[in-house]
């Protein structure tokens, strides 16, 4: 009888996940997404009613946020692949 060493794989990951904590995390992400979407819609309405300058400002803000999202996604992918060394 051979004893297999404890190896953590993707298939054994589900054993260590707490369902309540996961549901709370997903609920928080969905809640924040809904609030941000409502705020963006409100910002668009305010910009449409107050003139071209604010609409251009909102467009610039969206572009900056998109660039930050892309940068953070690339860093996440690099970290997941092991390309980024951790300082601590």
DSSP file (Angstrom, degrees, kcal/mol; ACC not computed):
  #  RESIDUE AA STRUCTURE BP1 BP2  ACC     N-H-->O    O-->H-N    N-H-->O    O-->H-N    TCO  KAPPA ALPHA  PHI   PSI    X-CA   Y-CA   Z-CA
    1    1 A X              0   0    0      0, 0.0     2,-0.4     0, 0.0     0, 0.0   0.000 360.0 360.0 360.0 123.7    0.0    0.0    0.0
    2    2 A X        -     0   0    0      0, 0.0     2,-0.6     0, 0.0     0, 0.0  -0.815 360.0-139.2-103.2 141.9    1.5    3.3   -1.1
    3    3 A X        -     0   0    0     -2,-0.4     2,-0.3     0, 0.0     0, 0.0  -0.870  17.9-140.9 -99.9 122.2    0.7    6.6    0.6
    4    4 A X        -     0   0    0     -2,-0.6     2,-0.0     1,-0.1     3,-0.0  -0.627  21.0-115.6 -83.3 138.1    0.3    9.4   -1.8
    5    5 A X        -     0   0    0     -2,-0.3     2,-0.8     1,-0.1    -1,-0.1  -0.356  37.4 -95.3 -68.9 153.3    1.7   12.8   -0.8
    6    6 A X        +     0   0    0     -2,-0.0     2,-0.5     2,-0.0    -1,-0.1  -0.593  51.3 179.7 -73.2 108.6   -0.7   15.6   -0.3
    7    7 A X        -     0   0    0     -2,-0.8     2,-0.7    -3,-0.0     5,-0.1  -0.951  21.6-141.0-116.4 129.2   -0.7   17.5   -3.6
    8    8 A X        +     0   0    0     -2,-0.5     2,-0.2     3,-0.0    -2,-0.0  -0.799  33.6 161.3 -91.9 118.6   -2.9   20.5   -4.1
    9    9 A X    >>  -     0   0    0     -2,-0.7     3,-0.5     1,-0.0     4,-0.5  -0.716  55.6 -96.0-124.3 177.5   -4.4   20.6   -7.6
   10   10 A X  G >4 S+     0   0    0     -2,-0.2     3,-0.7     1,-0.2     4,-0.4   0.846 123.0  56.4 -62.4 -33.9   -7.2   22.4   -9.2
   11   11 A X  G 34 S+     0   0    0      1,-0.2     3,-0.2     2,-0.2    -1,-0.2   0.745 109.3  44.1 -74.5 -23.6   -9.4   19.4   -8.7
   12   12 A X  G X4 S+     0   0    0     -3,-0.5     3,-0.9     1,-0.2     4,-0.4   0.424  89.6  90.1 -97.6   0.4   -8.8   19.4   -4.9
   13   13 A X  G X< S+     0   0    0     -3,-0.7     3,-1.5    -4,-0.5     4,-0.3   0.843  75.6  65.2 -64.7 -34.0   -9.3   23.1   -4.6
   14   14 A X  G >  S+     0   0    0     -4,-0.4     3,-0.8     1,-0.3    -1,-0.2   0.742  90.2  66.5 -63.5 -23.3  -13.0   22.8   -4.0
   15   15 A X  G <  S+     0   0    0     -3,-0.9    -1,-0.3     1,-0.2    -2,-0.2   0.777 103.9  44.3 -68.3 -25.7  -12.4   21.0   -0.7
   16   16 A X  G <  S+     0   0    0     -3,-1.5     2,-0.5    -4,-0.4    -1,-0.2   0.386  89.6 103.1-101.9   3.7  -10.8   24.1    0.9
   17   17 A X    <   -     0   0    0     -3,-0.8     2,-0.6    -4,-0.3     3,-0.1  -0.752  64.7-140.3 -92.8 130.4  -13.4   26.7   -0.3
   18   18 A X     >  -     0   0    0     -2,-0.5     4,-2.4     1,-0.2     5,-0.2  -0.791   7.8-152.5 -86.9 118.3  -16.0   27.9    2.2
   19   19 A X  H  > S+     0   0    0     -2,-0.6     4,-2.5     1,-0.2     5,-0.2   0.872  93.1  49.8 -62.3 -38.4  -19.3   28.2    0.4
   20   20 A X  H  > S+     0   0    0      2,-0.2     4,-2.3     1,-0.2    -1,-0.2   0.919 112.4  46.8 -67.1 -42.9  -20.7   31.0    2.7
   21   21 A X  H  > S+     0   0    0      2,-0.2     4,-2.2     1,-0.2    -2,-0.2   0.894 113.3  49.4 -65.2 -40.1  -17.5   33.1    2.3
   22   22 A X  H  X S+     0   0    0     -4,-2.4     4,-2.6     2,-0.2     5,-0.2   0.915 111.2  48.8 -65.5 -43.5  -17.6   32.6   -1.5
   23   23 A X  H  X S+     0   0    0     -4,-2.5     4,-2.4     1,-0.2    -2,-0.2   0.892 111.9  49.7 -63.6 -39.8  -21.2   33.6   -1.7
   24   24 A X  H  X S+     0   0    0     -4,-2.3     4,-2.2     2,-0.2    -1,-0.2   0.898 111.0  49.7 -65.2 -40.7  -20.6   36.7    0.4
   25   25 A X  H  X S+     0   0    0     -4,-2.2     4,-2.3     2,-0.2    -2,-0.2   0.933 112.9  45.5 -64.1 -47.0  -17.6   37.6   -1.8
   26   26 A X  H  X S+     0   0    0     -4,-2.6     4,-2.6     1,-0.2    -2,-0.2   0.883 111.6  53.0 -64.9 -38.0  -19.6   37.2   -5.0
   27   27 A X  H  X S+     0   0    0     -4,-2.4     4,-2.6    -5,-0.2    -1,-0.2   0.901 109.6  49.2 -63.2 -40.0  -22.5   39.2   -3.5
   28   28 A X  H  X S+     0   0    0     -4,-2.2     4,-2.6     2,-0.2     5,-0.2   0.911 111.2  48.9 -64.6 -42.7  -20.2   42.0   -2.6
   29   29 A X  H  X S+     0   0    0     -4,-2.3     4,-2.2     2,-0.2    -2,-0.2   0.918 113.4  46.8 -63.3 -43.4  -18.7   42.1   -6.1
   30   30 A X  H  X S+     0   0    0     -4,-2.6     4,-2.3     2,-0.2    -2,-0.2   0.908 112.6  50.4 -65.4 -41.6  -22.2   42.1   -7.7
   31   31 A X  H  X S+     0   0    0     -4,-2.6     4,-2.3     2,-0.2    -2,-0.2   0.922 111.6  46.7 -62.2 -45.3  -23.3   44.8   -5.3
   32   32 A X  H  X S+     0   0    0     -4,-2.6     4,-2.6     1,-0.2    -1,-0.2   0.890 111.6  52.6 -64.6 -38.9  -20.3   47.1   -6.0
   33   33 A X  H  X S+     0   0    0     -4,-2.2     4,-2.2    -5,-0.2    -2,-0.2   0.906 110.0  47.9 -63.3 -41.9  -20.8   46.5   -9.8
   34   34 A X  H  X S+     0   0    0     -4,-2.3     4,-2.3     2,-0.2    -2,-0.2   0.923 112.6  48.2 -65.3 -44.4  -24.5   47.5   -9.6
   35   35 A X  H  X S+     0   0    0     -4,-2.3     4,-2.3     1,-0.2    -2,-0.2   0.922 112.5  48.7 -62.9 -44.0  -23.7   50.7   -7.6
   36   36 A X  H  X S+     0   0    0     -4,-2.6     4,-2.3     1,-0.2    -1,-0.2   0.890 110.5  51.4 -63.3 -38.8  -20.9   51.7   -9.9
   37   37 A X  H  X S+     0   0    0     -4,-2.2     4,-2.2     2,-0.2    -1,-0.2   0.912 110.6  48.3 -64.2 -42.2  -23.1   51.1  -12.9
   38   38 A X  H  X S+     0   0    0     -4,-2.3     4,-2.3     1,-0.2    -2,-0.2   0.894 111.3  50.5 -64.3 -39.5  -25.8   53.3  -11.4
   39   39 A X  H  X S+     0   0    0     -4,-2.3     4,-2.4     2,-0.2    -2,-0.2   0.887 109.8  50.3 -66.3 -38.3  -23.2   56.0  -10.6
   40   40 A X  H  X S+     0   0    0     -4,-2.3     4,-2.3     2,-0.2    -2,-0.2   0.900 110.2  50.1 -66.9 -40.1  -21.9   55.9  -14.2
   41   41 A X  H  X S+     0   0    0     -4,-2.2     4,-2.2     2,-0.2    -2,-0.2   0.913 111.6  48.5 -63.1 -41.8  -25.5   56.3  -15.6
   42   42 A X  H  X S+     0   0    0     -4,-2.3     4,-2.5     2,-0.2    -2,-0.2   0.907 110.6  51.2 -63.8 -41.8  -26.1   59.2  -13.3
   43   43 A X  H  X S+     0   0    0     -4,-2.4     4,-2.4     1,-0.2    -2,-0.2   0.894 109.2  51.0 -62.1 -40.5  -22.8   60.8  -14.4
   44   44 A X  H  X S+     0   0    0     -4,-2.3     4,-2.2     2,-0.2    -1,-0.2   0.912 110.6  48.4 -63.6 -42.4  -23.8   60.4  -18.0
   45   45 A X  H  X S+     0   0    0     -4,-2.2     4,-1.6     2,-0.2    -2,-0.2   0.914 112.3  48.2 -65.1 -42.6  -27.2   62.1  -17.4
   46   46 A X  H  X S+     0   0    0     -4,-2.5     4,-1.5     1,-0.2    -1,-0.2   0.911 112.3  49.6 -63.9 -41.4  -25.6   65.0  -15.6
   47   47 A X  H  X S+     0   0    0     -4,-2.4     4,-0.8     1,-0.2     8,-0.4   0.878 108.4  52.6 -66.2 -37.7  -23.0   65.4  -18.3
   48   48 A X  H  < S+     0   0    0     -4,-2.2    -1,-0.2     1,-0.2    -2,-0.2   0.857 114.6  42.0 -65.7 -34.0  -25.6   65.4  -21.0
   49   49 A X  H  < S+     0   0    0     -4,-1.6    -1,-0.2     1,-0.2    -2,-0.2   0.709 114.4  49.8 -85.9 -20.8  -27.6   68.1  -19.3
   50   50 A X  H  < S-     0   0    0     -4,-1.5     3,-0.2     1,-0.3    -1,-0.2   0.434 110.8 -93.6-105.3   0.9  -24.7   70.4  -18.3
   51   51 A X     X  -     0   0    0     -4,-0.8     4,-1.2    -3,-0.2    -1,-0.3  -0.484  40.4 -61.7 120.7 173.8  -22.8   70.7  -21.5
   52   52 A X  H  > S+     0   0    0      1,-0.2     4,-2.3     2,-0.2     5,-0.2   0.800 116.8  63.2 -70.3 -33.4  -20.0   69.5  -23.7
   53   53 A X  H  > S+     0   0    0      1,-0.2     4,-2.0     2,-0.2    -1,-0.2   0.921 105.9  44.4 -63.0 -44.2  -17.1   70.2  -21.3
   54   54 A X  H  > S+     0   0    0      2,-0.2     4,-2.6     1,-0.2    -1,-0.2   0.850 110.6  54.9 -70.0 -33.2  -18.4   67.7  -18.7
   55   55 A X  H  X S+     0   0    0     -4,-1.2     4,-2.1    -8,-0.4    -1,-0.2   0.904 109.5  47.2 -64.9 -40.9  -19.1   65.1  -21.3
   56   56 A X  H  X S+     0   0    0     -4,-2.3     4,-2.1     2,-0.2    -2,-0.2   0.877 111.4  51.9 -66.3 -38.0  -15.5   65.3  -22.5
   57   57 A X  H  X S+     0   0    0     -4,-2.0     4,-2.3     2,-0.2    -2,-0.2   0.916 109.7  48.7 -63.7 -43.7  -14.3   65.1  -18.9
   58   58 A X  H  X S+     0   0    0     -4,-2.6     4,-2.4     2,-0.2    -2,-0.2   0.896 109.7  52.4 -63.9 -39.7  -16.4   61.9  -18.4
   59   59 A X  H  X S+     0   0    0     -4,-2.1     4,-2.0     2,-0.2    -1,-0.2   0.906 110.3  48.1 -62.5 -42.0  -15.0   60.4  -21.6
   60   60 A X  H  X S+     0   0    0     -4,-2.1     4,-2.3     2,-0.2    -1,-0.2   0.894 109.9  52.7 -64.8 -39.5  -11.4   61.1  -20.4
   61   61 A X  H  X S+     0   0    0     -4,-2.3     4,-2.5     1,-0.2    -2,-0.2   0.913 108.4  50.1 -62.5 -43.5  -12.3   59.6  -17.0
   62   62 A X  H  X S+     0   0    0     -4,-2.4     4,-2.3     1,-0.2    -1,-0.2   0.901 110.0  51.0 -62.0 -41.0  -13.6   56.4  -18.7
   63   63 A X  H  X S+     0   0    0     -4,-2.0     4,-2.2     2,-0.2    -1,-0.2   0.913 111.0  47.8 -64.0 -42.1  -10.4   56.1  -20.8
   64   64 A X  H  X S+     0   0    0     -4,-2.3     4,-2.4     2,-0.2    -2,-0.2   0.916 112.6  48.4 -65.0 -42.6   -8.2   56.4  -17.7
   65   65 A X  H  X S+     0   0    0     -4,-2.5     4,-2.2     1,-0.2    -1,-0.2   0.878 110.5  51.8 -65.6 -36.4  -10.2   53.9  -15.8
   66   66 A X  H  X S+     0   0    0     -4,-2.3     4,-2.4     2,-0.2    -1,-0.2   0.917 109.6  49.4 -65.4 -42.5  -10.1   51.5  -18.7
   67   67 A X  H  X S+     0   0    0     -4,-2.2     4,-2.6     1,-0.2    -2,-0.2   0.910 110.8  49.9 -63.4 -41.7   -6.3   51.8  -18.9
   68   68 A X  H  X S+     0   0    0     -4,-2.4     4,-2.6     1,-0.2    -1,-0.2   0.894 110.7  50.9 -63.3 -38.5   -5.9   51.2  -15.2
   69   69 A X  H  X S+     0   0    0     -4,-2.2     4,-2.1     2,-0.2    -2,-0.2   0.907 110.8  47.6 -63.9 -42.1   -8.1   48.1  -15.6
   70   70 A X  H  X S+     0   0    0     -4,-2.4     4,-2.4     2,-0.2    -2,-0.2   0.921 112.6  49.2 -65.7 -43.4   -6.0   46.8  -18.4
   71   71 A X  H  X S+     0   0    0     -4,-2.6     4,-2.3     1,-0.2    -2,-0.2   0.923 112.6  46.8 -62.1 -44.9   -2.8   47.4  -16.5
   72   72 A X  H  X S+     0   0    0     -4,-2.6     4,-2.3     1,-0.2    -1,-0.2   0.865 111.6  52.1 -67.7 -33.6   -4.1   45.7  -13.4
   73   73 A X  H  X S+     0   0    0     -4,-2.1     4,-2.5     2,-0.2    -2,-0.2   0.909 109.8  48.5 -66.5 -41.6   -5.3   42.7  -15.5
   74   74 A X  H  X S+     0   0    0     -4,-2.4     4,-2.6     2,-0.2    -2,-0.2   0.910 111.8  49.2 -64.4 -41.9   -1.9   42.3  -17.2
   75   75 A X  H  X S+     0   0    0     -4,-2.3     4,-2.4     2,-0.2    -2,-0.2   0.902 110.6  51.4 -63.4 -40.2   -0.2   42.5  -13.8
   76   76 A X  H  X S+     0   0    0     -4,-2.3     4,-2.5     2,-0.2    -2,-0.2   0.929 111.3  46.9 -60.9 -45.9   -2.7   39.9  -12.5
   77   77 A X  H  X S+     0   0    0     -4,-2.5     4,-1.8     2,-0.2    -2,-0.2   0.903 112.4  49.7 -64.0 -40.8   -1.9   37.6  -15.4
   78   78 A X  H  X>S+     0   0    0     -4,-2.6     5,-2.6     1,-0.2     6,-0.8   0.898 112.0  48.6 -64.3 -39.5    1.8   38.0  -15.0
   79   79 A X  H ><5S+     0   0    0     -4,-2.4     3,-0.7     1,-0.2    -2,-0.2   0.896 110.0  51.5 -66.3 -40.3    1.5   37.2  -11.3
   80   80 A X  H 3<5S+     0   0    0     -4,-2.5    -1,-0.2     1,-0.2    -2,-0.2   0.834 111.6  47.3 -66.4 -31.9   -0.6   34.1  -12.1
   81   81 A X  H 3<5S-     0   0    0     -4,-1.8    -1,-0.2    -5,-0.2    -2,-0.2   0.546 116.7-113.8 -86.2  -7.3    2.0   32.9  -14.5
   82   82 A X  T <<5S+     0   0    0     -3,-0.7    -3,-0.2    -4,-0.6    -2,-0.1   0.654  79.8 125.5  86.6  15.4    4.9   33.5  -12.1
   83   83 A X      < +     0   0    0     -5,-2.6     2,-0.5    -6,-0.2    -4,-0.2   0.715  61.3  67.4 -78.4 -20.4    6.5   36.3  -14.1
   84   84 A X  S    S-     0   0    0     -6,-0.8     2,-0.3    -9,-0.1    -2,-0.1  -0.889  78.0-142.3-106.3 124.0    6.4   38.8  -11.2
   85   85 A X        -     0   0    0     -2,-0.5     2,-0.3     1,-0.0    -2,-0.0  -0.659  19.8-123.4 -83.5 137.5    8.6   38.1   -8.2
   86   86 A X        -     0   0    0     -2,-0.3    -1,-0.0     1,-0.1     0, 0.0  -0.614   7.8-149.7 -81.6 138.7    7.1   38.9   -4.8
   87   87 A X              0   0    0     -2,-0.3    -1,-0.1     1,-0.2    -2,-0.0   0.805 360.0 360.0 -77.0 -29.7    9.1   41.3   -2.6
   88   88 A X              0   0    0      0, 0.0    -1,-0.2     0, 0.0    -2,-0.0   0.433 360.0 360.0-103.7 360.0    7.9   39.8    0.6
